[in-house]
Amino acid sequence: MSVMQTLTELDRIRRRIAISALTESGVGYGAFAALDHMDRFKLTRATDIARSVNISNATVVTLLQRMEHDGMILRAPDPEDGRASVVGMTDYGRSLLKRGRLVMVRLEAMMTDEIDPDLLIVIGSVAKRISRNLSEASYRQLRDLAFPDQDDMEGPGA
């Protein structure tokens, strides 16, 4: 199995367990991600949350409506742009975020159980380097992934 396949499988399993555990705890994965973003950026716009948690604007609008209905967040006019609104956490939202973070800490402990702490440091360093490599990739490098030069292509006519 390649490194990419292994990381993809790890993320798929971690995400499945996180979604189940967060839902069971009463938070929900989407709400947890939105609350976590709000905690880091305080008052924020829906579009910023959508970008941060990598979901569509339409999906985040629906999510925020549900969260507002459930008492997790409040909306207010954006002081910088009266046409837009910002959202922020309520005390109830903060308590759910705290619960969700505890779930994630427990999940990390489960994931790393019986792994040598020195090896975890190495794994963390490698993961950060991979993340940096991908984040720093230029537009040309990304384009070349999708449209390689003819002589790099395999298959009929190559």
C-alpha atoms as an extended CHARMM CRD file, in Angstrom:
* protein
*
       158  EXT
         1         1  MET       CA              0.0000000000        0.0000000000        0.0000000000  PROA      1               0.0000000000
         2         2  SER       CA              1.4070000000        3.4070000000       -0.9450000000  PROA      2               0.0000000000
         3         3  VAL       CA              1.8380000000        6.2460000000        1.5410000000  PROA      3               0.0000000000
         4         4  MET       CA             -1.1030000000        8.0900000000       -0.0430000000  PROA      4               0.0000000000
         5         5  GLN       CA             -3.3270000000        5.0090000000        0.1870000000  PROA      5               0.0000000000
         6         6  THR       CA             -2.3240000000        4.4530000000        3.8070000000  PROA      6               0.0000000000
         7         7  LEU       CA             -2.9920000000        8.0920000000        4.7700000000  PROA      7               0.0000000000
         8         8  THR       CA             -6.3170000000        8.0430000000        2.9210000000  PROA      8               0.0000000000
         9         9  GLU       CA             -7.3830000000        4.8610000000        4.6980000000  PROA      9               0.0000000000
        10        10  LEU       CA             -6.2720000000        6.2570000000        8.0640000000  PROA      10              0.0000000000
        11        11  ASP       CA             -8.2460000000        9.4660000000        7.4870000000  PROA      11              0.0000000000
        12        12  ARG       CA            -11.3310000000        7.5260000000        6.3430000000  PROA      12              0.0000000000
        13        13  ILE       CA            -11.3220000000        5.3730000000        9.4840000000  PROA      13              0.0000000000
        14        14  ARG       CA            -10.5190000000        8.3110000000       11.8010000000  PROA      14              0.0000000000
        15        15  ARG       CA            -13.2810000000       10.4140000000       10.2550000000  PROA      15              0.0000000000
        16        16  ARG       CA            -15.8530000000        7.5860000000       10.5070000000  PROA      16              0.0000000000
        17        17  ILE       CA            -15.0620000000        7.0480000000       14.1890000000  PROA      17              0.0000000000
        18        18  ALA       CA            -14.9930000000       10.8010000000       14.9010000000  PROA      18              0.0000000000
        19        19  ILE       CA            -18.3740000000       11.3200000000       13.2160000000  PROA      19              0.0000000000
        20        20  SER       CA            -19.9150000000        8.4490000000       15.2020000000  PROA      20              0.0000000000
        21        21  ALA       CA            -18.3780000000        9.4960000000       18.5280000000  PROA      21              0.0000000000
        22        22  LEU       CA            -19.2260000000       13.1880000000       18.1190000000  PROA      22              0.0000000000
        23        23  THR       CA            -22.7840000000       12.3660000000       17.0770000000  PROA      23              0.0000000000
        24        24  GLU       CA            -23.1400000000       10.0170000000       20.0460000000  PROA      24              0.0000000000
        25        25  SER       CA            -21.8980000000       12.8000000000       22.3480000000  PROA      25              0.0000000000
        26        26  GLY       CA            -24.5770000000       15.1550000000       21.0110000000  PROA      26              0.0000000000
        27        27  VAL       CA            -22.3100000000       17.5010000000       19.0660000000  PROA      27              0.0000000000
        28        28  GLY       CA            -22.2070000000       16.2560000000       15.4750000000  PROA      28              0.0000000000
        29        29  TYR       CA            -19.1660000000       16.4380000000       13.2250000000  PROA      29              0.0000000000
        30        30  GLY       CA            -20.2310000000       19.4830000000       11.1950000000  PROA      30              0.0000000000
        31        31  ALA       CA            -21.3090000000       21.4440000000       14.2570000000  PROA      31              0.0000000000
        32        32  PHE       CA            -18.0580000000       20.5580000000       16.0210000000  PROA      32              0.0000000000
        33        33  ALA       CA            -15.9800000000       21.7770000000       13.0560000000  PROA      33              0.0000000000
        34        34  ALA       CA            -17.9860000000       25.0190000000       12.8540000000  PROA      34              0.0000000000
        35        35  LEU       CA            -17.7680000000       25.6250000000       16.6140000000  PROA      35              0.0000000000
        36        36  ASP       CA            -14.0270000000       24.9460000000       16.5470000000  PROA      36              0.0000000000
        37        37  HSD       CA            -13.6230000000       27.5300000000       13.7680000000  PROA      37              0.0000000000
        38        38  MET       CA            -15.7060000000       30.0730000000       15.7210000000  PROA      38              0.0000000000
        39        39  ASP       CA            -13.5900000000       29.5050000000       18.8150000000  PROA      39              0.0000000000
        40        40  ARG       CA            -10.4280000000       30.3030000000       16.8730000000  PROA      40              0.0000000000
        41        41  PHE       CA            -11.8030000000       33.2820000000       14.9360000000  PROA      41              0.0000000000
        42        42  LYS       CA            -14.5650000000       34.5610000000       17.2720000000  PROA      42              0.0000000000
        43        43  LEU       CA            -17.2450000000       36.3410000000       15.2190000000  PROA      43              0.0000000000
        44        44  THR       CA            -17.0540000000       34.9630000000       11.7150000000  PROA      44              0.0000000000
        45        45  ARG       CA            -19.0070000000       34.7590000000        8.4600000000  PROA      45              0.0000000000
        46        46  ALA       CA            -20.6130000000       31.6250000000        7.0670000000  PROA      46              0.0000000000
        47        47  THR       CA            -18.3420000000       31.7590000000        4.0040000000  PROA      47              0.0000000000
        48        48  ASP       CA            -15.2580000000       31.6910000000        6.2510000000  PROA      48              0.0000000000
        49        49  ILE       CA            -16.5800000000       28.6290000000        8.0750000000  PROA      49              0.0000000000
        50        50  ALA       CA            -17.3770000000       26.8980000000        4.7670000000  PROA      50              0.0000000000
        51        51  ARG       CA            -13.8270000000       27.4960000000        3.5300000000  PROA      51              0.0000000000
        52        52  SER       CA            -12.2660000000       26.4310000000        6.8400000000  PROA      52              0.0000000000
        53        53  VAL       CA            -14.1570000000       23.1430000000        7.1360000000  PROA      53              0.0000000000
        54        54  ASN       CA            -14.1940000000       22.4850000000        3.3790000000  PROA      54              0.0000000000
        55        55  ILE       CA            -17.9450000000       22.3660000000        2.7830000000  PROA      55              0.0000000000
        56        56  SER       CA            -20.1500000000       24.2780000000        0.3520000000  PROA      56              0.0000000000
        57        57  ASN       CA            -21.7090000000       27.6310000000        1.2610000000  PROA      57              0.0000000000
        58        58  ALA       CA            -25.1840000000       26.0880000000        0.8890000000  PROA      58              0.0000000000
        59        59  THR       CA            -24.2950000000       23.2700000000        3.3010000000  PROA      59              0.0000000000
        60        60  VAL       CA            -22.8720000000       25.6600000000        5.8840000000  PROA      60              0.0000000000
        61        61  VAL       CA            -25.9760000000       27.8690000000        5.6990000000  PROA      61              0.0000000000
        62        62  THR       CA            -28.1680000000       24.8430000000        6.4790000000  PROA      62              0.0000000000
        63        63  LEU       CA            -25.7820000000       23.7550000000        9.2370000000  PROA      63              0.0000000000
        64        64  LEU       CA            -25.7690000000       27.2190000000       10.8390000000  PROA      64              0.0000000000
        65        65  GLN       CA            -29.5740000000       27.4670000000       10.6790000000  PROA      65              0.0000000000
        66        66  ARG       CA            -29.8180000000       24.1730000000       12.5700000000  PROA      66              0.0000000000
        67        67  MET       CA            -27.1390000000       25.2590000000       15.0580000000  PROA      67              0.0000000000
        68        68  GLU       CA            -28.9600000000       28.5590000000       15.6550000000  PROA      68              0.0000000000
        69        69  HSD       CA            -32.2650000000       26.7150000000       16.1370000000  PROA      69              0.0000000000
        70        70  ASP       CA            -30.5540000000       24.3650000000       18.6200000000  PROA      70              0.0000000000
        71        71  GLY       CA            -29.1100000000       27.3100000000       20.5890000000  PROA      71              0.0000000000
        72        72  MET       CA            -25.4270000000       26.7110000000       19.7630000000  PROA      72              0.0000000000
        73        73  ILE       CA            -24.8530000000       30.0260000000       17.9710000000  PROA      73              0.0000000000
        74        74  LEU       CA            -26.2400000000       33.5230000000       17.5680000000  PROA      74              0.0000000000
        75        75  ARG       CA            -26.2760000000       35.6740000000       14.4470000000  PROA      75              0.0000000000
        76        76  ALA       CA            -25.6380000000       39.4020000000       14.3160000000  PROA      76              0.0000000000
        77        77  PRO       CA            -25.1950000000       41.9630000000       11.5420000000  PROA      77              0.0000000000
        78        78  ASP       CA            -21.6040000000       42.1740000000       10.3420000000  PROA      78              0.0000000000
        79        79  PRO       CA            -20.2210000000       45.4750000000       11.6890000000  PROA      79              0.0000000000
        80        80  GLU       CA            -18.0600000000       45.8110000000        8.5500000000  PROA      80              0.0000000000
        81        81  ASP       CA            -20.8190000000       44.9830000000        6.0460000000  PROA      81              0.0000000000
        82        82  GLY       CA            -24.4550000000       45.4570000000        7.0330000000  PROA      82              0.0000000000
        83        83  ARG       CA            -25.6200000000       43.1680000000        4.2060000000  PROA      83              0.0000000000
        84        84  ALA       CA            -23.8520000000       40.1850000000        5.7640000000  PROA      84              0.0000000000
        85        85  SER       CA            -24.0910000000       38.5760000000        9.1580000000  PROA      85              0.0000000000
        86        86  VAL       CA            -21.5990000000       37.0530000000       11.5380000000  PROA      86              0.0000000000
        87        87  VAL       CA            -22.0950000000       34.1380000000       13.8860000000  PROA      87              0.0000000000
        88        88  GLY       CA            -20.7170000000       33.4810000000       17.3290000000  PROA      88              0.0000000000
        89        89  MET       CA            -21.0300000000       30.7780000000       19.9640000000  PROA      89              0.0000000000
        90        90  THR       CA            -23.4550000000       30.7550000000       22.8530000000  PROA      90              0.0000000000
        91        91  ASP       CA            -22.5360000000       29.2880000000       26.2330000000  PROA      91              0.0000000000
        92        92  TYR       CA            -24.3220000000       26.1260000000       25.1360000000  PROA      92              0.0000000000
        93        93  GLY       CA            -22.1930000000       26.0430000000       21.9550000000  PROA      93              0.0000000000
        94        94  ARG       CA            -19.0450000000       26.4360000000       24.0590000000  PROA      94              0.0000000000
        95        95  SER       CA            -20.0970000000       23.5160000000       26.2770000000  PROA      95              0.0000000000
        96        96  LEU       CA            -20.6560000000       21.3370000000       23.1960000000  PROA      96              0.0000000000
        97        97  LEU       CA            -17.2740000000       22.3880000000       21.7900000000  PROA      97              0.0000000000
        98        98  LYS       CA            -15.6320000000       21.3900000000       25.0710000000  PROA      98              0.0000000000
        99        99  ARG       CA            -17.4030000000       18.0130000000       24.9240000000  PROA      99              0.0000000000
       100       100  GLY       CA            -16.3700000000       17.5520000000       21.2840000000  PROA      100             0.0000000000
       101       101  ARG       CA            -12.7490000000       18.3520000000       22.0270000000  PROA      101             0.0000000000
       102       102  LEU       CA            -12.7530000000       15.7680000000       24.7990000000  PROA      102             0.0000000000
       103       103  VAL       CA            -14.0630000000       13.2040000000       22.2910000000  PROA      103             0.0000000000
       104       104  MET       CA            -11.2330000000       14.1040000000       19.8910000000  PROA      104             0.0000000000
       105       105  VAL       CA             -8.5920000000       13.8580000000       22.6540000000  PROA      105             0.0000000000
       106       106  ARG       CA             -9.9130000000       10.3970000000       23.5180000000  PROA      106             0.0000000000
       107       107  LEU       CA             -9.8680000000        9.4120000000       19.8510000000  PROA      107             0.0000000000
       108       108  GLU       CA             -6.2330000000       10.5060000000       19.5370000000  PROA      108             0.0000000000
       109       109  ALA       CA             -5.3510000000        8.4970000000       22.6520000000  PROA      109             0.0000000000
       110       110  MET       CA             -7.0500000000        5.4540000000       21.1260000000  PROA      110             0.0000000000
       111       111  MET       CA             -5.2170000000        5.9710000000       17.8170000000  PROA      111             0.0000000000
       112       112  THR       CA             -1.8150000000        6.2770000000       19.4280000000  PROA      112             0.0000000000
       113       113  ASP       CA             -2.2000000000        3.5970000000       22.1150000000  PROA      113             0.0000000000
       114       114  GLU       CA              0.8780000000        1.3740000000       22.4150000000  PROA      114             0.0000000000
       115       115  ILE       CA              2.9130000000        3.4300000000       19.9210000000  PROA      115             0.0000000000
       116       116  ASP       CA              6.3510000000        4.5300000000       21.1210000000  PROA      116             0.0000000000
       117       117  PRO       CA              6.2990000000        8.2800000000       21.9530000000  PROA      117             0.0000000000
       118       118  ASP       CA              9.5090000000        8.8300000000       19.9540000000  PROA      118             0.0000000000
       119       119  LEU       CA              7.8790000000        7.2250000000       16.9220000000  PROA      119             0.0000000000
       120       120  LEU       CA              4.8440000000        9.5050000000       17.3600000000  PROA      120             0.0000000000
       121       121  ILE       CA              7.1850000000       12.5130000000       17.2050000000  PROA      121             0.0000000000
       122       122  VAL       CA              8.6370000000       11.2100000000       13.9320000000  PROA      122             0.0000000000
       123       123  ILE       CA              5.1670000000       10.4940000000       12.5140000000  PROA      123             0.0000000000
       124       124  GLY       CA              4.0570000000       14.0100000000       13.4720000000  PROA      124             0.0000000000
       125       125  SER       CA              7.1080000000       15.5530000000       11.8070000000  PROA      125             0.0000000000
       126       126  VAL       CA              6.5600000000       13.5510000000        8.6260000000  PROA      126             0.0000000000
       127       127  ALA       CA              2.8600000000       14.4880000000        8.5410000000  PROA      127             0.0000000000
       128       128  LYS       CA              3.7390000000       18.1870000000        8.9530000000  PROA      128             0.0000000000
       129       129  ARG       CA              6.2700000000       17.9490000000        6.1100000000  PROA      129             0.0000000000
       130       130  ILE       CA              3.7380000000       16.2640000000        3.8200000000  PROA      130             0.0000000000
       131       131  SER       CA              1.1870000000       18.9530000000        4.6830000000  PROA      131             0.0000000000
       132       132  ARG       CA              3.7290000000       21.7070000000        3.9960000000  PROA      132             0.0000000000
       133       133  ASN       CA              4.7340000000       20.1100000000        0.6730000000  PROA      133             0.0000000000
       134       134  LEU       CA              1.1150000000       20.0720000000       -0.4540000000  PROA      134             0.0000000000
       135       135  SER       CA              0.3730000000       23.5710000000        0.8700000000  PROA      135             0.0000000000
       136       136  GLU       CA              3.4050000000       25.0540000000       -0.8540000000  PROA      136             0.0000000000
       137       137  ALA       CA              2.7790000000       23.3810000000       -4.2200000000  PROA      137             0.0000000000
       138       138  SER       CA              2.6420000000       25.9640000000       -6.9730000000  PROA      138             0.0000000000
       139       139  TYR       CA             -0.1950000000       26.2710000000       -9.4500000000  PROA      139             0.0000000000
       140       140  ARG       CA              2.1190000000       24.9110000000      -12.1560000000  PROA      140             0.0000000000
       141       141  GLN       CA              2.9760000000       21.8520000000      -10.0710000000  PROA      141             0.0000000000
       142       142  LEU       CA             -0.7210000000       21.1770000000       -9.4730000000  PROA      142             0.0000000000
       143       143  ARG       CA             -1.5410000000       21.6840000000      -13.1620000000  PROA      143             0.0000000000
       144       144  ASP       CA              1.2500000000       19.2960000000      -14.1280000000  PROA      144             0.0000000000
       145       145  LEU       CA             -0.3580000000       16.6250000000      -11.9350000000  PROA      145             0.0000000000
       146       146  ALA       CA             -3.4970000000       16.8220000000      -14.0610000000  PROA      146             0.0000000000
       147       147  PHE       CA             -1.8750000000       17.5690000000      -17.4340000000  PROA      147             0.0000000000
       148       148  PRO       CA              1.5590000000       15.9620000000      -17.5730000000  PROA      148             0.0000000000
       149       149  ASP       CA              3.7910000000       16.3960000000      -20.6260000000  PROA      149             0.0000000000
       150       150  GLN       CA              3.0380000000       13.9920000000      -23.4740000000  PROA      150             0.0000000000
       151       151  ASP       CA              6.2350000000       11.9990000000      -22.9530000000  PROA      151             0.0000000000
       152       152  ASP       CA              5.2680000000       11.4310000000      -19.3030000000  PROA      152             0.0000000000
       153       153  MET       CA              1.9080000000        9.9080000000      -20.2450000000  PROA      153             0.0000000000
       154       154  GLU       CA              1.3150000000        6.1790000000      -20.3630000000  PROA      154             0.0000000000
       155       155  GLY       CA             -1.1810000000        4.2290000000      -22.3970000000  PROA      155             0.0000000000
       156       156  PRO       CA             -2.2170000000        4.0260000000      -26.0620000000  PROA      156             0.0000000000
       157       157  GLY       CA             -0.4320000000        6.4600000000      -28.3290000000  PROA      157             0.0000000000
       158       158  ALA       CA              2.1010000000        7.4870000000      -25.7010000000  PROA      158             0.0000000000
